[in-house]
Amino acid sequence: MNVFLKFYHRLGSPREFYKISGTLIPWFGSISLILILLGSYLGLVVAPADYQQGESYRIIYVHVPSAWLSMFIYAVLAVSAMIGLIWRMKMAFVVMICSAAPGAWFTLLALITGSLWGKPMWGTWWEWDARLTSELLLLFLYIGIIALYNSFDERHLAEKSAAILAVVGVVNLPIIHYSVEWWNTLHQGSTVIRSDGPSMDVRMLWPLLIMAVGFNFYYGLVLLLRARNQVVIQEFRNSWVRELLVNKGERS
């Protein structure tokens, strides 16, 4: 526990985060590439066709991980926002704002792939049911957080305002998750996270889980890269940043 707390406090320091993230980035990049390539091969080549949907179901290997990640990233964003508001931790606000754009892109990808999947299955590109509407609202929340943060010249006010919106918006996550159970909807229910176990064939399930983990590592990679840039921008007046830029300039 002491080791974990020390590591946690190190990550709370912009300078230490910059050092640690530089070590983690190659690992996150390599693992995400390997898992996404493996999951794509297993899902598109090895997994059998669905007995009802045929080959069209294979979009699940992009759609479902994107949808899961859209909610996971918002949870990370909201928790970071709460930590920043309560303990005034610089890196918490950095994680919050640097998660917003990747979260928006994954949400948009989930909506687009869901629309492409819905056309042959439902006969329509879009339906205003609970799951789709609440997922669209999640995209608007991401965009709102980004817009609100960038609308202030004073950084601390921007962080606080965006964090409050992020915390308020977290109420949408359980609505997205339970919408297929609470309301009558075209969207199918859960086939993986079920009390009685997954209902998918294991040959289809494993590629989906591999893709989901690969997508998570990719998000981690993007977050680390964006956060490192944000740290340099925010801490440019500190001596360690100036030394870093000077050393990079000499090596180039």
VOKOL-320893 format. One line per 4 residues: number of its first residue (from 1); their letters; for each residue x, y negated, z of C-alpha. Coordinates in Angstrom, 2 decimals, padded with zeros to 5 digits, m for minus. Layout:
<pts>
NUM = a = X,Y,Z  ...
</pts>
This chain:
<pts>
1 = mnvf = 000.00,000.00,000.00  002.85,m002.40,000.81  004.41,m001.71,m002.58  001.09,m002.43,m004.26
5 = lkfy = 000.64,m005.68,m002.34  004.17,m006.81,m003.19  003.55,m006.06,m006.87  000.20,m007.91,m006.70
9 = hrlg = 001.83,m010.98,m005.18  004.61,m010.85,m007.77  002.00,m010.91,m010.54  000.48,m013.96,m008.86
13 = spre = 003.67,m015.90,m009.58  003.82,m017.24,m013.15  007.58,m016.72,m013.32  007.39,m013.12,m012.06
17 = fyki = 004.41,m012.39,m014.31  006.40,m013.57,m017.31  009.23,m011.18,m016.46  007.01,m008.18,m015.70
21 = sgtl = 004.78,m008.69,m018.75  007.83,m008.74,m021.01  008.62,m005.20,m019.83  005.02,m003.98,m020.16
25 = ipwf = 004.25,m005.34,m023.64  006.24,m002.74,m025.65  004.64,000.09,m023.62  001.11,m001.22,m024.08
29 = gsis = 001.72,m001.76,m027.79  003.17,001.72,m028.37  000.51,003.53,m026.33  m002.37,001.66,m027.97
33 = lili = m001.00,002.37,m031.47  m000.50,006.08,m030.78  m003.92,006.57,m029.17  m005.85,004.61,m031.81
37 = llgs = m004.14,006.49,m034.65  m004.72,009.84,m032.92  m008.34,009.02,m032.09  m009.00,007.83,m035.64
41 = ylgl = m007.61,011.04,m037.11  m009.55,013.28,m034.73  m012.75,011.28,m035.14  m012.67,010.78,m038.91
45 = vvap = m011.05,014.05,m040.02  m011.26,016.76,m037.35  m014.64,016.08,m035.68  m017.60,017.74,m037.42
49 = adyq = m020.46,015.83,m039.02  m023.52,015.20,m036.88  m026.44,017.52,m037.61  m028.89,014.59,m037.79
53 = qges = m026.84,011.54,m038.83  m024.31,013.27,m041.05  m021.09,011.34,m041.63  m022.56,007.93,m040.76
57 = yrii = m022.25,008.60,m037.02  m018.45,008.24,m037.25  m018.77,004.48,m036.81  m019.27,005.42,m033.16
61 = yvhv = m015.49,005.61,m032.79  m015.26,001.84,m033.26  m018.69,000.71,m032.09  m018.84,002.42,m028.70
65 = psaw = m015.28,001.55,m027.51  m015.89,m002.05,m028.62  m019.18,m002.20,m026.72  m017.62,m000.67,m023.59
69 = lsmf = m014.70,m003.05,m023.81  m016.94,m006.10,m024.31  m018.43,m005.43,m020.86  m015.17,m004.31,m019.22
73 = iyav = m013.34,m007.46,m020.34  m016.14,m009.65,m019.01  m015.93,m007.84,m015.67  m012.17,m008.52,m015.59
77 = lavs = m012.83,m012.14,m016.55  m015.48,m012.60,m013.85  m013.39,m010.98,m011.10  m010.42,m013.15,m012.09
81 = amig = m012.68,m016.20,m011.99  m013.83,m015.34,m008.46  m010.25,m014.77,m007.29  m009.26,m018.10,m008.79
85 = liwr = m012.16,m019.95,m007.17  m011.63,m018.40,m003.73  m007.84,m018.15,m003.45  m006.79,m020.75,m006.05
89 = mkma = m004.43,m018.28,m007.70  m002.94,m019.71,m010.90  m002.61,m016.39,m012.68  m006.23,m015.48,m011.97
93 = fvvm = m007.38,m018.45,m014.03  m004.85,m017.53,m016.73  m006.25,m014.00,m016.95  m009.77,m015.42,m017.04
97 = icsa = m009.28,m017.77,m019.95  m006.94,m015.45,m021.86  m009.56,m012.67,m021.69  m012.34,m014.78,m023.16
101 = apga = m011.28,m014.73,m026.83  m010.49,m010.95,m026.96  m013.79,m010.30,m025.19  m015.67,m012.38,m027.75
105 = wftl = m014.02,m010.56,m030.65  m014.79,m007.12,m029.22  m018.40,m008.18,m028.59  m018.70,m009.44,m032.16
109 = lali = m017.19,m006.17,m033.43  m019.71,m004.19,m031.38  m022.58,m006.23,m032.84  m021.34,m005.91,m036.43
113 = tgsl = m020.65,m002.17,m036.25  m023.95,m001.65,m034.44  m025.72,m003.46,m037.27  m023.96,m001.33,m039.88
117 = wgkp = m024.92,001.80,m037.95  m028.47,000.62,m037.34  m029.34,000.04,m041.00  m029.31,003.73,m042.08
121 = mwgt = m030.61,004.95,m038.71  m033.36,002.39,m037.96  m033.94,000.94,m041.42  m033.01,m002.57,m040.28
125 = wwew = m029.82,m004.56,m039.73  m031.09,m006.17,m036.53  m033.81,m005.63,m033.97  m034.54,m007.94,m031.06
129 = darl = m034.55,m005.19,m028.47  m033.10,m005.47,m024.97  m029.67,m003.92,m025.62  m028.90,m005.89,m028.76
133 = tsel = m030.24,m009.17,m027.39  m028.34,m008.90,m024.11  m025.14,m008.02,m026.02  m025.65,m011.11,m028.19
137 = lllf = m026.10,m013.15,m025.01  m022.74,m011.77,m023.84  m021.12,m013.15,m027.00  m022.67,m016.57,m026.29
141 = lyig = m021.31,m016.41,m022.72  m017.79,m015.78,m024.01  m018.09,m018.63,m026.49  m019.54,m020.88,m023.79
145 = iial = m016.65,m020.18,m021.42  m014.11,m020.96,m024.14  m015.94,m024.15,m025.17  m016.41,m025.33,m021.59
149 = ynsf = m012.73,m024.75,m020.75  m011.58,m026.69,m023.80  m014.01,m029.57,m023.22  m012.01,m030.94,m020.25
153 = derh = m008.65,m032.68,m020.45  m007.93,m032.02,m016.77  m006.90,m028.34,m016.45  m008.08,m027.73,m012.89
157 = laek = m011.55,m029.04,m013.65  m011.65,m026.94,m016.83  m010.67,m023.81,m014.89  m013.24,m024.38,m012.18
161 = saai = m016.09,m025.12,m014.59  m015.35,m022.11,m016.80  m014.96,m019.86,m013.75  m018.38,m020.87,m012.37
165 = lavv = m020.04,m020.06,m015.70  m018.18,m016.74,m015.82  m019.38,m015.74,m012.35  m022.98,m016.74,m013.09
169 = gvvn = m022.96,m014.81,m016.37  m021.94,m011.53,m014.74  m025.62,m010.86,m014.05  m025.92,m009.97,m017.75
173 = lpii = m023.70,m006.86,m017.40  m026.19,m004.64,m015.54  m028.89,m005.82,m017.95  m026.82,m004.59,m020.90
177 = hysv = m026.01,m001.28,m019.22  m029.50,m000.42,m017.96  m031.52,m002.03,m020.76  m032.18,001.30,m022.51
181 = ewwn = m033.61,002.67,m019.25  m035.59,m000.38,m018.13  m037.30,m001.20,m021.45  m038.60,000.60,m024.52
185 = tlhq = m035.83,000.15,m027.08  m034.64,001.50,m030.42  m031.12,001.84,m029.06  m030.31,005.38,m027.99
189 = gstv = m029.57,006.16,m024.36  m026.21,007.06,m022.92  m024.61,010.22,m024.30  m021.30,010.08,m022.40
193 = irsd = m021.85,008.59,m018.93  m024.72,010.74,m017.64  m025.49,012.30,m014.28  m025.78,015.73,m015.93
197 = gpsm = m022.61,015.32,m018.01  m021.98,014.21,m021.62  m024.41,015.45,m024.26  m021.88,015.21,m027.10
201 = dvrm = m019.99,018.09,m028.66  m016.51,018.18,m027.10  m014.96,017.89,m030.59  m016.72,014.54,m030.95
205 = lwpl = m016.28,013.45,m027.33  m012.49,013.68,m027.06  m011.75,011.40,m030.05  m014.21,008.86,m028.59
209 = lima = m012.50,008.89,m025.19  m009.05,008.63,m026.81  m010.19,005.65,m028.88  m011.68,004.01,m025.79
213 = vgfn = m008.40,004.32,m023.88  m006.47,003.09,m026.93  m008.73,000.05,m027.20  m008.16,m000.69,m023.51
217 = fyyg = m004.39,m000.62,m023.94  m004.77,m002.87,m026.98  m006.74,m005.35,m024.87  m003.98,m005.16,m022.26
221 = lvll = m001.41,m005.92,m024.96  m003.34,m008.93,m026.27  m003.97,m010.19,m022.74  m000.30,m010.02,m021.81
225 = lrar = 000.78,m011.81,m024.99  m001.81,m014.56,m024.59  m001.13,m014.94,m020.86  002.63,m015.29,m021.43
229 = nqvv = 002.00,m018.13,m023.89  m000.46,m019.76,m021.51  002.03,m019.57,m018.64  004.74,m021.27,m020.70
233 = iqef = 002.32,m024.04,m021.71  001.13,m024.64,m018.14  004.54,m024.37,m016.47  006.63,m026.22,m019.07
237 = rnsw = 007.69,m028.84,m016.51  009.30,m026.20,m014.28  013.02,m025.56,m014.57  012.67,m021.81,m015.26
241 = vrel = 010.59,m022.51,m018.39  013.10,m025.05,m019.67  015.93,m022.59,m019.05  013.96,m019.89,m020.87
245 = lvnk = 013.39,m022.10,m023.90  017.03,m023.18,m023.96  018.25,m019.58,m023.82  015.89,m018.56,m026.62
249 = gers = 017.08,m021.50,m028.70  020.72,m020.50,m028.22  020.03,m016.87,m029.21  018.22,m017.96,m032.35
</pts>
